[in-house]
Structures are given as structure tokens and as C-alpha cells.
């Protein structure tokens, strides 16, 4: 998105900073770029037509004309579309030549410039891998520098991932305005960032923070508003969004105004230099949608640079076009000693006092949920296809068709990670585009999944189904015991497994769909394995007399109660619901949760939950305004309900508490609801994860306009308003509550991608979330989650481009609540988070009237990892490139790479250690696994290659730069520093928080080998006969 330009006082701050710039001639590296949002105001298709294709066409032409010109390209989605649909053969040859000579450089190299606050690190890795795979396969290049300049705050996870991908430096921009000012004052805008407390120095990365001007060329500081660096004006169809800060066209550089341009440029450079410690200055040239007419841009800047350099000694400035590679090589050679930053992030982000960017943590909640469900489906589909192909594929599925289905969802999930995508900060039509692409990709993978697990329909066409078949797949590499939920149209059912044995199940009336029933089935599934069930309607039978019949839950109700304070002491006529781990108490005077007793600690903690709403302003004449980005409540939140009623649905398998919250005492329809479930796990089942959670599904909305809804959980824990929230689901951040002169509420909100918790010395309360939300602790013992936003405002973005949140939607977020001693919740939180994220995939089929009992399916051997390791990726990417870099470059030079077929034998494997150093006495230890044994169910493992995070580097050849820090010299290091070297066999040891990436290869099945040999013999015989004839 475009910059919300810094206020004038911030520009003046830059001019007054102390610094050492006057000691040396300043060397300015002008880095031309175009910030090309994958979405935001226009759809991808519209942007390609408006400007994106023209950027690459004109830039390639202009770089080819003059050798001294440079350009960096970032987002791969637009480049790939241009390359496939627009670029001519000549242009493609020119691109290869420019890359070979370093005049065009790909930086970051992901599909998009991803958001850093609300994205899951799995999806960050996916979009980066998609872009890197294309670049390496097509050009043999591997990006080594990031350009993460427009994400709304900076996560500590992203630099860690970039280090694992082989990057040498990282560029960011949007950090809190007060912090940026402080860093500039002490010249610490460049530092070595150790983003992971466990990986620390081994995965550190040099980080450069752009100054107050950000990634755009500076605004006009001279009296003439026509003197600037955008000589091409605005792209077609964008002229409607222009104001004083978005001047449409700057005066061209001429003999008459060259002195003004020179004076302004030098003033700008020297003011920037005051914030940095070396005379090397990175000067971004470009902004949103620039260089669609690159000839005009370069022609003017050529004149300015020439004039500057002819007077370099007089001005104290030299200027050159540059890529990031050129800039950071010069900086690295400077041999300075750099400050070290730990694993703290740069969140939340405020661009000025009244611009606190914490609203986007929740904006467009339905899109956030859809994106995460799509990611989970893709994760399952990848491993299902890999298991289908190995040890030997069945013939009915075309592998290339299967890859196409997976690639559709890979593209869609990567695309929505854009910083104006999953954030919910895009125009309504762009949000619709993301939704459409995600749904289409999900449908494609669902077709693939059904083709893998379902048998072709049998029986006569049009025969009535006598029930459902359900194939249930566990995508995790552990044995999982859980309850799956199916919706059926009959209340009396029998459920049997693949062997015809009865299965424990419970049926109850659906809470949302009239005349339907929720069927809950208890299942235990080994890692990466299937269970098959048959669901049939039965005649009504007394409860318990027929073992195969799902038991019917019974429902009781508590009358609607008005809102009031609860004064009932513990144990006085409270209503209880319990399993073997928790007892949940409800207060019948208020119908609210009262407290929870936890067995292991034998402690009862007061826990109350209620919905509240913040009121916000939408009129720009009465600043400040809340919008898709910004959350600025007018005051504390107020209760959003006046009455609540309760239904208790009790069954043998689980009990559900249904709380309905009404806006008024007389309201017929509820606005909010909480559906809380406790599972009753029978003896003989692994009950640890399933028993130790209270599953909650919420219903929120529709809201009134300019209201923001939160769920506040108030407890008896003495947490002192200290919150822990996750960073992209990779690591936890310690969040102290701080008081500010203004907007204290919003500035104490943080992103929660998967988990957050509060604690005291004895007990921890953990919230696990299915999707991203904003989270805060506004009071002692409290944690509140921002669930939904409905906003109207008269800002230009809303009025012109419909960047709004004014729909009357209903959202249904899902949370799991864990309560217990610190040692227990430390052990369970990472595994429970994954169990929520990657619940079993259920594929429903029909049971035709004539269908016999399903024979017992032959299960492949399960894939099982130790409890501290997670199978992060198991997929067949289908890349065509050789793992040998030299061979791949040779094929590219010969033009052979584009003719290669997808490699279906190469399997991409990632393993992730879930725990931090010293987080848990046992589970934080390094884990040694034999991949040959773990993956035995896929076949005989014959080769293991360790690779960089995105697969493009062999770790044996990767040498990342090291930057001098106190007590550390300068040099180069291999990936991971002191980490054990790449494995020479199938046995690997994985340390705390490590992510290790491998290419694994399996032995071809004997049948395939024999068929290949027979084919060779037949061809040989045919040739011999032909020669004889």
C-alpha cells in the first residue's frame, strides 16, 4: 500500500539528527524499484492491465539500453504472470542477460511481500518457496537479500526464516514512529538481528531499517511542489486518487531547474546520513506502481546523477544506480561493528500518535479464517498425494493432474499472504478476489483428495443412498485421538469402522441448522493414516440396548437471565460440567461461566467470559478514525448484551454448553453465542490432549456500525497485565502492558496468530485460535480477543476505493482453552495448537443401497515422530531443476531446463522442533531420528540431501555473510553456524526450534523397475528388427 506520509515534524527531526556524515564523502546507492501490491485497491488482473505488465516491459527495455542502470524486482506473482503471458522471446533473453550481469536483481523472491503480523510461518515459508522455486528453476538465481518494506510492523520470525533461506541481509521500514526516532538519534538503524532466542547467533541476519521516508522517494521539501522524482506521473486509471501528497507529475530535469534538483537531493541525502553510522546510504527510488514508463524515469534521473557526480568533491556526495547486492557488499566491506538485537519484534506499529495499526489484526475475519483453513487443507493434500505416490502409485490417478490441483491452492494460499491481503486492508472487490481464488484452489484439492480416498461409485445409477461413508485422514505425524463432527439428516444412526465394528458416537440436534443433527465420532488415527467409517440410519432403539447405535444426547435449559454482577461464592448451587481433567462451573444467577477446577493442580480458578464492544469514530472531521488498519476506540469497552440463556447438551461422548447472548431483554434472536465442549474420553484411549482442553466455538454478529466486538476472559490469576502472544505461531513474545499519553488501549493490542496466554506463579490460561486475531490484557488476570469489526468512515480510501468493513457479516471463530500448571501447559500448548490447526480431514461418500460391507482396508505403515518434532512439510513439489547447481546451470545455458518434466520422485521434507531451549526439561532436548525408519511406510529411503529453507541451496555449498558484532569478528559462515553439518546418512539430530529441510529419495518399486527394463528390451528388439529389415 502507499505511504501515509510522515507528519512535517518527523521530517524536521531527520534534518536535526547528529551524525558522522560530514567526515567522509557520502556514497549514495540509488535503488530503483516499483512497489507492486498483489491486490490492495485493484485486483491482480486489473493491476496487470493498468501498470504491472508495463513495468517489466519498460524496465527491461531501459536497462538494456544503458549498462549503468539498475532495478530490483520483488513480488514474483506479477513477474510470473508477465513472463508467462506477456514477455516475448527477445524480452526473455534480455532478462537472462540482465540477471547474469547483475543489472536486474530479484530480492526477497516470494510470490508476495507477505504480512508479518497475522501470517502463519508455514504460509510465509510456502509463499517464499513458491517464488524461489520458480526463480531457481527458470534462471538459476537465488535471492540473498530481503525487501520487506511495507508490512505493518516487523516480526522476529521473518528474519529467522530469511536466514534459513540463505539471505545475507534484511530490509524493513514500518516500525513504531517513536522507536524509529530513537534509533535514528543513536544511529542504530542497522543491526544484527537474532530473531530466535534458541537459534540466536546461528540464524542471525543483518537488518537495515529505512528512515522516515520509507520505501518511497522523499516528498517535496522545496517551495516548488513540482520538484520530485516521479516524472512519469500516475498509472492510468489511478489519477482519481491524487492530493497534495500524491503529486501526479514532477517537472522534468532541465538546464533551468537542475540546480534546484541538485540542492534538494544533497540536502535529502545528508539529512538521511545523520541517522546511519557509515557514509554508505541506501536511497530507495520508487513507490507504489512506479516505473510503468521507465524511460521517462531513467532519462531524468540520468541527468541528475550526471550533474551530481561531476561535482562530487564539491558536494561531498557520489551517486550511483545500485541493487541491494551492491549496497550491502559495500556496507559489509566497511568492516564496522554492529549492535545486536535479540528476539524482540517491532509490533505493534504506529505511524504517528493517532495512527495505531492494530485493527488489521482482526479486519475481515472471514477471509483470515478461510485462508487458514485453505492452508490446512493444502498441508493435508500434499502429504496425501505423497503417500499415494509412494511406495507405488495406483493407476487411476494422473500424477500431473494431481500436481495441477495442488498448484492451484499453493498459488492461492501464497497470494493471500500479501500485506494487503490476509490483513483485511484491501478493497472489497480485492477481498472477493482472494476469497474466490482460495475457494477454487480448495475445490481443486478436495477433488484430488476424493480421487485418492474414495472408491468409484458402485450400484445402479440413481439408487438411493443408505447412508454415508467417511474416510478420515490424520495429517499429523503422531497418533491422534479426537472427536470428528459430521452433519446428518437422521437422529438414529449406527457407526461402524472398516472392519464392521461399532464405534463410539453421539448424536444431537444441530445448533445452527434446523432439522439436522450433529454426529460426533470418537476416533484414533495413526500418523499420516486413514480410518474408514460407515454411517447408516437405524430404527429407534432404547438407549444402550444396541451397541452400534450412536447415543442420543439430552438437553436441559436455564432460563434467560438479565445482566448482573455475580456475587455467588464458590460451591453455592453452581451448575457443573466435568470430565476427567476439568470441572466447569456456571453461575445460574447470571448464566455465565463462574470458574474452572483443574485436576492435576487441584486448583479452582475463577473464570468468567463475556462479550463487549468498543465504539469507534468514522468521521474524519472528528479525528481520530478507526479503519481497516487502525483501531482507535473512543473509550473502554461496554457489555454488548443484556441477557443470556443456556442450553446444556449432555452425552456420553461429550457435553456442550450453549450460551446465547441477547442485546436486549426482549430480543428474539441472539447476537452472540459461545458453544463450549468437554470430551469424555473412555478408558483405553489416549486422553491427554483431548481431555485437557475446553473447545469453544463462537458466533458473533451481525454488529452495529462502528462497533468492534471482543471476548473478554476474566480470571483470578494475578498476571499483572502481562501477556504472552505468539509470533507467527513460531515463538512466543513477552508483552508488558504500557501506559501511553494517548490510545493506551489500542497500543496494548498484539497479533495472536495461534496462541496467547496469561499466568501467575502456579497456573497458566492458554487460548489457542484457529485463525489470527488481535489480543490484549487490559486488566489484571484478563485476556481479551478482538473478534469482529464493522466500520464505516468517510476517508478517501473508503469513499473512492471501497476499502471498508461495513458488511453485516457473522463470524464463527474457534478457540481451545487450556488451564493448568506451567509444566503441563508448556508441554501441551505446541501439540494442541497443531491439533487445532491440522484436524483430521473428513471426506464423505455415499453408501448405495446395494453396497456390501467395505472390506478391511490395507493401511500403509504409519509415520510417527517423537512428540517434540513436527512434520512441517511432506510434499512432491514437482520442480524440474537438478539438485546439482552446476548441472542445473548447464542445462539452463543449453536451453534444456524448460523441456524437463516435473520430478515426481523428489520429496520435500521439513522437520520442526517445537520447543525452545530450556522451555521444557525433557521436550527441549535435541532429538535424533532415523529418517529411513520414520519414512519406512513410504518405501526404502536411498538418499537424503539437506537443503536451505526453500530448497534452492545445498547446505554444503551455502555460505552466508557474517557481520562483525561485539566479541565476534568478520567472515563467512555456513548455514546454521555451529549447527551439526549436513547428514551423510538418514540419521539426523534436530535441536530446539530448528527447521530442517531435506530432499529425500526413495527406491523405485520393483514392479516399476521391471516395467522399465521390459520397455527398454522391447525398444531394443524393435530397433534390431528395423535394422535387419
SVG drawing of the C-alpha trace seen along z (x, -y; Angstrom):
<svg xmlns="http://www.w3.org/2000/svg" viewBox="-39 -28 76 87">
<polyline fill="none" stroke="black" stroke-width="0.4" points="0.0,0.0 1.0,-3.6 2.6,-5.5 0.6,-7.5 3.2,-10.3 5.0,-11.2 4.0,-14.4 6.1,-17.5 7.6,-17.4 9.1,-14.0 10.7,-15.3 12.3,-18.1 13.6,-15.6 15.6,-13.9 17.2,-17.3 18.3,-17.8 19.9,-14.4 23.6,-14.3 25.8,-12.1 29.2,-11.5 28.1,-12.1 30.3,-15.1 33.5,-13.2 33.5,-11.3 32.2,-11.6 28.8,-10.1 28.3,-7.3 24.6,-7.1 23.2,-3.9 20.0,-4.8 17.9,-1.6 15.2,-1.8 12.1,0.3 8.3,0.4 6.1,1.4 3.5,3.7 0.8,4.7 -0.7,8.0 -4.2,6.6 -5.0,3.7 -7.0,1.3 -7.3,3.3 -7.4,7.0 -4.4,8.8 -5.9,8.8 -6.7,5.1 -3.2,4.3 -1.7,6.3 -3.7,4.3 -3.2,0.9 0.5,0.9 2.3,4.2 3.0,5.6 4.2,2.2 6.7,2.0 8.6,5.1 8.3,4.4 9.6,0.8 12.2,1.6 13.8,4.5 13.9,2.2 15.6,-0.7 18.1,1.5 19.1,3.0 19.7,-0.5 22.2,-1.7 24.5,0.5 24.8,-1.7 21.1,-1.4 19.8,1.0 16.5,2.3 15.2,4.6 12.1,6.8 10.3,8.2 6.9,9.8 7.0,12.9 3.3,13.2 3.3,10.3 6.6,11.2 5.5,14.8 2.3,13.6 4.3,11.2 6.8,13.9 4.2,16.4 1.6,14.2 3.3,11.0 7.1,11.4 8.4,12.0 11.2,14.4 13.5,11.3 12.5,9.9 13.1,13.2 16.6,13.4 17.2,9.8 16.0,10.7 18.5,13.6 21.3,11.2 20.4,8.6 20.4,11.1 23.7,12.5 25.3,9.1 23.7,8.0 21.8,5.1 18.4,6.7 18.2,8.3 15.4,10.3 15.1,9.5 13.0,11.4 11.7,13.5 8.5,14.7 5.2,14.7 4.2,11.6 5.6,9.3 3.9,11.1 2.4,9.6 4.4,10.2 1.7,9.8 -1.1,12.2 0.5,14.8 1.4,18.3 5.1,19.1 4.1,22.2 2.4,19.9 5.4,17.5 7.6,20.4 5.1,21.6 4.9,18.3 8.7,17.9 9.3,21.4 6.8,20.9 8.7,17.8 12.2,19.2 11.3,22.4 10.2,20.5 13.3,18.2 15.8,21.1 14.1,23.3 13.8,20.6 17.0,18.6 19.2,20.5 19.2,17.4 18.7,17.5 17.7,14.2 20.0,13.3 18.5,10.0 15.0,9.1 12.9,6.1 10.2,6.4 9.4,2.7 5.6,2.4 4.5,4.9 2.7,3.1 5.3,3.8 8.2,6.3 8.1,9.8 11.1,11.5 10.1,14.7 10.6,13.3 14.3,12.6 14.9,16.0 13.2,17.6 15.1,15.4 18.4,16.5 17.3,20.1 16.6,19.4 20.2,18.2 19.7,14.4 22.6,12.1 20.7,9.0 17.2,7.9 15.5,4.6 12.4,3.3 10.7,0.0 7.4,-0.2 8.3,-0.3 6.8,-2.4 7.5,-6.1 8.8,-6.8 11.1,-3.9 12.4,-4.8 13.1,-8.3 15.0,-6.9 17.0,-4.5 18.0,-7.4 19.1,-9.5 21.6,-6.8 22.4,-5.6 21.1,-2.1 19.0,-1.8 21.3,1.0 21.9,4.0 22.4,7.8 19.1,9.3 18.9,12.6 15.2,13.2 15.1,16.6 16.2,16.9 17.0,20.6 18.7,20.3 20.3,17.0 23.7,16.4 23.3,19.4 20.5,17.8 21.2,14.1 20.8,11.6 22.0,8.1 19.0,5.8 18.6,2.3 15.7,0.0 14.7,-2.5 14.3,-6.1 11.2,-8.1 10.7,-8.3 10.2,-4.6 10.4,-2.8 9.3,-5.8 11.3,-8.7 11.0,-11.6 8.1,-14.1 8.7,-17.6 10.6,-19.7 11.3,-22.6 9.0,-25.5 8.2,-24.1 5.8,-21.2 6.8,-20.3 10.3,-19.2 10.3,-15.5 11.3,-12.1 8.1,-10.9 8.5,-12.2 6.0,-9.7 3.1,-10.7 0.4,-8.2 -0.5,-5.0 -3.7,-5.2 -7.0,-5.0 -5.2,-6.0 -5.4,-9.7 -8.6,-9.9 -6.5,-9.3 -4.3,-12.3 -3.8,-15.0 -1.1,-17.3 0.9,-14.4 0.5,-12.4 1.5,-14.9 0.6,-13.5 3.7,-14.7 7.0,-16.3 8.8,-18.8 11.4,-17.1 15.0,-17.8 16.2,-20.7 19.1,-23.2 16.8,-25.7 16.0,-23.6 18.9,-21.3 20.4,-23.4 17.3,-23.1 17.2,-19.3 20.9,-19.0 20.4,-21.2 17.3,-19.3 18.9,-15.9 22.1,-16.7 20.0,-18.2 17.9,-15.0 21.0,-12.7 22.8,-14.5 19.7,-14.5 19.3,-10.8 23.0,-10.2 22.7,-11.6 20.8,-8.5 23.3,-5.9 26.9,-5.1 28.6,-4.7 28.9,-7.0 27.0,-4.4 23.4,-5.5 20.6,-3.4 18.3,-5.7 15.1,-3.9 13.8,-5.4 10.3,-4.5 6.9,-3.9 3.6,-2.3 3.0,-1.5 6.1,-3.3 8.3,-2.7 5.4,-1.8 7.1,-4.3 10.7,-3.6 12.2,-5.5 10.9,-8.8 12.1,-8.0 15.6,-6.9 16.1,-9.8 15.5,-12.4 17.5,-10.6 20.4,-10.0 20.7,-13.8 20.5,-14.4 23.1,-11.7 25.5,-13.0 25.3,-16.6 25.8,-15.4 28.8,-13.2 30.6,-16.0 30.7,-18.0 31.2,-15.1 34.2,-16.6 32.4,-19.9 29.2,-18.4 30.7,-15.6 28.4,-13.1 28.8,-10.4 25.7,-8.8 25.2,-5.5 22.4,-3.2 22.5,-0.1 20.9,3.2 20.7,4.3 23.6,6.6 25.9,3.7 24.8,1.7 25.3,4.5 28.6,5.6 29.9,2.1 28.5,2.0 29.9,5.4 33.3,4.4 33.2,1.3 34.1,3.7 32.0,1.9 31.0,3.4 27.2,3.7 24.7,3.6 23.0,6.9 19.2,7.1 17.5,10.0 14.3,11.8 12.0,8.8 9.8,7.9 8.6,4.5 4.9,4.8 2.6,3.1 3.2,0.4 2.1,-3.2 3.0,-5.6 2.0,-8.6 0.2,-9.1 -3.3,-8.8 -2.4,-6.1 -2.1,-2.8 -2.2,0.1 -3.7,2.8 -7.1,3.1 -5.9,5.1 -5.1,8.0 -8.8,8.8 -10.1,7.0 -12.0,9.2 -12.2,12.1 -13.9,14.4 -11.0,14.1 -8.5,14.8 -10.4,18.0 -10.7,19.1 -7.0,18.6 -6.0,20.7 -8.5,23.5 -7.1,23.5 -3.6,23.7 -4.6,26.7 -6.3,28.4 -3.2,27.9 -1.0,29.3 -3.1,32.5 -3.5,32.7 0.3,32.6 1.1,35.5 -1.9,37.5 -0.6,37.2 2.9,38.1 1.6,41.2 -0.4,42.0 2.7,41.9 4.9,43.9 5.7,46.7 3.8,47.2 1.0,45.2 -2.2,46.7 -3.1,46.3 -6.4,44.5 -4.9,41.1 -2.8,39.0 0.1,37.6 0.4,34.5 -3.3,33.7 -2.8,34.1 0.1,31.7 -2.0,29.1 -4.7,29.3 -2.2,28.8 -0.5,25.9 -3.8,24.0 -4.1,24.0 -0.3,23.3 -0.7,20.2 -3.9,19.0 -2.6,19.5 0.7,17.8 -1.2,14.9 -3.4,14.1 -0.4,13.8 0.2,10.3 0.4,7.5 -2.9,6.1 -4.5,9.5 -4.9,11.6 -4.6,8.3 -8.1,7.3 -6.9,3.9 -7.8,4.3 -10.8,3.0 -13.9,5.1 -13.6,6.4 -10.0,7.4 -11.1,9.3 -13.7,11.1 -10.8,12.0 -8.8,13.6 -11.8,15.5 -12.6,16.7 -9.1,17.9 -8.9,19.7 -12.3,21.4 -11.3,22.5 -8.0,23.9 -9.7,25.7 -12.2,27.3 -9.3,28.5 -7.6,30.1 -10.8,31.6 -11.3,33.2 -7.8,34.7 -8.4,35.9 -11.7,37.5 -9.9,39.2 -7.3,40.6 -9.5,41.9 -13.0,42.7 -13.7,45.7 -15.6,45.1 -19.4,45.1 -21.0,48.6 -24.5,49.7 -27.1,48.7 -27.4,45.1 -29.9,43.2 -30.0,45.7 -30.9,44.2 -28.0,43.9 -28.5,45.8 -26.1,43.6 -22.6,42.1 -19.1,43.4 -16.5,41.3 -12.7,41.5 -10.8,39.7 -7.2,38.8 -4.8,37.6 -2.2,35.2 0.0,35.1 2.9,37.4 1.6,38.5 -1.3,40.8 -4.3,38.6 -7.3,39.3 -10.1,36.8 -13.8,36.4 -14.9,35.6 -18.1,33.9 -20.5,34.9 -23.8,33.3 -26.6,35.9 -30.3,35.7 -31.4,38.6 -31.3,38.8 -30.8,42.5 -27.6,43.8 -25.1,46.7 -21.5,46.0 -19.1,48.8 -15.4,48.9 -13.7,50.5 -13.9,53.9 -17.6,53.6 -17.1,53.0 -19.3,50.4 -17.7,47.1 -18.4,44.8 -20.5,41.9 -23.1,39.3 -25.8,37.6 -27.6,34.3 -29.7,31.6 -27.7,29.2 -27.2,25.8 -27.2,23.9 -29.1,25.9 -32.8,26.7 -33.9,30.3 -30.2,31.5 -28.2,33.4 -24.6,33.2 -22.9,36.6 -19.7,36.9 -17.5,39.9 -14.5,40.8 -11.5,41.8 -7.9,42.8 -5.8,42.4 -2.0,43.1 0.2,40.6 -0.5,39.9 -3.1,42.7 -6.7,43.2 -9.8,44.6 -12.9,45.5 -16.4,45.3 -19.9,46.2 -22.9,44.1 -26.3,45.6 -29.8,44.6 -31.4,47.1 -34.7,47.8 -35.2,46.1 -33.9,48.2 -33.7,47.7 -30.6,46.1 -27.7,48.5 -29.5,51.7 -27.8,51.7 -24.0,51.3 -23.6,49.9 -26.2,47.1 -24.8,43.6 -26.1,42.5 -28.6,39.6 -27.6,36.6 -30.3,35.0 -30.8,31.2 -31.7,29.1 -32.2,25.3 -31.5,22.5 -33.9,19.6 -32.8,16.3 -31.1,14.1 -30.5,10.4 -27.0,9.0 -25.9,8.5 -22.8,8.9 -22.1,12.3 -21.7,12.4 -22.3,16.2 -19.5,17.8 -17.8,20.9 -19.7,24.1 -23.1,22.5 -25.6,24.0 -23.3,23.7 -24.1,25.8 -21.2,28.1 -20.0,29.9 -16.9,32.1 -14.6,34.7 -11.5,36.4 -9.4,33.2 -11.7,30.2 -14.9,29.2 -16.5,26.1 -18.9,24.2 -21.7,22.0 -23.5,19.4 -27.2,19.9 -27.9,16.4 -26.1,15.0 -25.8,18.0 -22.1,17.0 -19.1,19.2 -18.0,18.9 -14.9,20.9 -12.9,24.0 -11.4,26.7 -8.2,28.4 -7.4,31.9 -3.6,32.0 -3.1,28.9 -6.3,29.4 -6.9,25.7 -10.1,23.8 -9.6,20.6 -12.4,18.1 -13.0,17.7 -15.7,15.6 -16.3,14.8 -18.5,12.1 -18.8,10.2 -18.1,6.4 -17.9,3.8 -15.7,0.8 -17.3,-2.2 -15.2,-4.0 -15.5,-7.1 -15.9,-7.1 -16.0,-10.8 -12.6,-12.2 -13.8,-15.7 -13.9,-14.3 -10.5,-12.7 -9.2,-10.1 -10.9,-7.5 -10.8,-3.7 -10.5,-1.9 -9.3,1.4 -5.8,0.7 -6.3,-1.4 -8.0,-0.6 -8.8,-3.7 -11.7,-3.2 -13.4,-6.2 -13.1,-4.6 -13.3,-1.4 -15.4,1.5 -19.0,1.8 -21.0,5.0 -22.7,5.9 -25.6,7.9 -28.4,7.5 -29.4,11.1 -28.1,14.6 -29.7,18.1 -28.1,21.5 -28.7,25.0 -26.8,27.9 -26.4,30.8 -25.1,33.8 -23.9,37.0 -21.7,40.0 -19.0,38.7 -19.1,35.0 -21.1,32.3 -21.8,29.0 -22.7,25.7 -24.6,23.4 -24.7,19.8 -26.8,17.3 -26.2,13.6 -29.0,11.1 -28.7,7.3 -31.9,6.6 -34.1,8.4 -36.8,8.8 -34.7,9.7 -35.8,12.8 -32.5,13.5 -29.2,13.7 -26.2,11.6 -23.5,13.7 -23.1,17.3 -20.5,19.5 -20.6,23.2 -18.2,24.9 -17.4,28.6 -15.8,31.0 -14.9,34.5 -15.5,37.6 -12.7,39.9 -13.3,43.6 -10.7,45.8 -8.3,47.3 -7.9,44.2 -5.0,41.7 -6.8,38.9 -4.1,36.3 -4.7,33.7 -8.5,34.4 -9.2,34.3 -7.1,31.2 -9.0,28.7 -12.3,26.8 -13.2,26.4 -15.1,23.2 -16.9,22.1 -18.3,18.6 -21.0,16.9 -20.5,13.1 -22.7,10.7 -24.2,9.0 -22.7,5.9 -24.0,2.4 -22.0,-0.1 -18.7,-1.3 -18.6,1.3 -15.7,3.7 -16.5,6.9 -14.3,8.6 -14.5,11.7 -13.0,10.9 -12.0,13.8 -11.5,12.6 -9.7,14.8 -8.4,14.9 -4.8,15.2 -2.5,12.5 -1.0,11.9 -0.2,8.2 -1.5,7.4 1.5,9.3 0.5,11.1 2.4,13.7 1.3,13.9 2.8,15.8 5.0,14.5 3.5,16.2 2.9,19.4 6.7,19.9 7.7,18.5 6.2,16.5 6.7,12.9 6.5,11.4 4.1,8.4 4.3,5.9 1.3,3.6 2.4,0.0 0.7,-3.3 0.8,-6.0 -0.3,-9.6 -3.0,-8.6 -4.6,-5.5 -3.3,-3.1 -6.0,-0.5 -5.1,-0.1 -1.3,-0.3 -1.5,2.6 -3.1,4.9 -0.9,7.5 -1.4,10.1 -2.3,13.6 -1.8,16.0 -2.3,19.2 -1.8,18.8 -1.7,16.4 -1.6,16.9 -1.6,15.2 -0.2,16.8 0.7,16.4 3.3,18.3 1.1,21.5 -1.3,21.6 -1.4,20.7 -4.5,20.0 -3.8,20.6 -6.0,19.6 -5.4,21.4 -7.0,19.9 -7.9,21.4 -7.1,18.0 -5.5,14.7 -7.0,12.1 -5.9,9.1 -5.3,9.9 -4.7,7.8 -4.6,7.9 -6.3,4.7 -6.6,5.7 -5.0,8.0 -6.0,11.6 -7.7,10.6 -7.2,11.6 -9.5,10.2 -9.6,11.1 -10.8,8.7 -13.2,10.9 -15.0,8.8 -15.2,5.3 -18.0,3.4 -16.8,-0.1 -18.0,-3.0 -15.8,-6.1 -15.5,-8.9 -11.8,-8.6 -10.7,-8.8 -9.7,-5.1 -13.2,-4.1 -15.1,-6.6 -13.1,-6.2 -11.9,-2.6 -14.4,-0.9 -11.7,0.2 -14.4,0.8 -15.6,3.2 -19.3,2.2 -20.9,5.6 -23.3,7.2 -21.5,10.5 -21.5,13.2 -18.2,14.8 -17.6,18.1 -14.1,18.1 -12.9,21.3 -10.7,21.4 -9.4,24.1 -8.8,23.1 -6.2,24.9 -5.8,24.4 -3.2,25.9 0.2,25.8 3.0,24.2 4.8,27.5 1.6,29.1 0.6,26.3 4.2,25.9 4.1,29.5 0.6,29.4 0.5,25.9 2.6,26.6 1.0,30.0 -2.5,28.8 -2.0,25.8 -1.1,28.2 -4.0,30.5 -6.3,27.5 -4.6,26.2 -4.5,29.7 -7.6,31.5 -8.4,34.7 -9.7,34.3 -13.1,36.0 -14.2,37.0 -17.8,38.1 -19.1,40.5 -22.4,42.4 -23.4,45.8 -25.6,47.1 -28.4,49.5 -26.6,52.4 -23.2,51.7 -21.7,54.5 -19.7,54.1 -16.4,52.3 -13.5,54.8 -10.8,54.0 -8.5,51.5 -4.8,52.3 -3.2,49.4 0.3,48.3 2.7,48.1 2.1,45.0 4.6,42.1 5.3,41.3 7.7,38.7 8.7,38.0 6.4,35.6 8.8,32.6 9.1,32.9 6.5,31.8 6.3,33.0 6.1,29.5 6.2,30.4 5.9,33.7 5.2,32.9 6.2,33.6 6.9,30.0 7.2,31.2 10.2,28.9 12.2,29.7 15.6,28.5 18.6,30.6 19.7,30.7 23.2,30.2 23.7,26.5 26.4,26.8 24.3,29.3 21.2,27.1 23.1,24.0 24.5,26.0 21.0,27.1 19.8,23.5 22.6,22.4 21.7,25.1 18.1,24.2 17.2,27.7 15.7,26.7 12.3,25.7 11.9,29.0 12.2,31.1 9.2,32.8 8.2,32.4 10.3,34.6 7.8,36.8 10.5,38.8 11.9,35.9 10.1,35.5 10.4,32.3 10.6,32.9 10.7,30.3 11.0,31.2 10.5,28.6 11.4,28.8 8.5,27.4 10.2,26.3 12.6,23.5 15.9,24.1 15.3,24.8 11.5,24.4 10.8,28.0 13.1,30.3 12.6,33.2 11.0,31.9 13.5,29.2 16.3,31.6 17.8,32.3 16.1,35.2 17.8,37.8 15.6,39.5 16.4,42.2 14.5,40.9 14.8,44.3 12.9,45.9 10.4,43.0 9.5,42.9 9.5,46.7 5.9,46.6 6.7,44.6 9.3,47.1 13.0,47.7 14.9,44.4 18.0,44.3 19.2,40.7 18.9,37.6 20.0,34.1 19.8,31.3 18.8,28.0 18.1,24.4 14.6,23.5 13.2,23.1 15.2,25.9 17.3,23.9 20.7,24.3 22.5,27.3 23.6,26.6 27.1,27.9 27.6,25.0 25.7,22.2 28.0,19.6 26.2,16.7 27.9,13.5 28.8,12.8 28.7,9.3 31.1,8.0 29.5,7.7 31.0,7.2 33.1,10.2 32.8,11.6 34.9,11.0 34.1,10.7 33.9,13.5 31.6,16.0 29.7,18.9 27.8,21.9 24.1,22.0 23.4,22.6 26.9,21.7 27.7,24.1 24.8,26.4 25.8,30.0 26.8,30.4 24.5,31.8 23.8,35.5 25.7,38.1 23.0,40.6 19.4,40.9 20.1,40.2 19.6,36.5 19.7,34.6 17.4,31.6 17.9,29.0 15.3,26.7 13.3,24.6 15.3,25.8 13.6,26.1 15.5,28.6 14.7,29.1 15.6,32.1 15.1,33.7 14.5,37.4 14.5,40.0 13.0,43.5 13.9,46.6 11.7,47.3 9.3,50.2 10.4,53.5 7.4,53.6 8.2,50.2 11.9,51.2 10.8,54.4 8.4,52.5 11.1,50.0 13.5,52.8 10.8,54.6 10.2,51.3 13.9,51.0 14.1,54.5 11.1,54.0 12.6,50.8 15.9,52.6 14.2,55.5 12.2,53.1 15.4,51.3 17.2,54.5 14.3,55.8 14.2,52.4 18.0,52.6 17.7,56.2 14.9,55.3"/>
</svg>
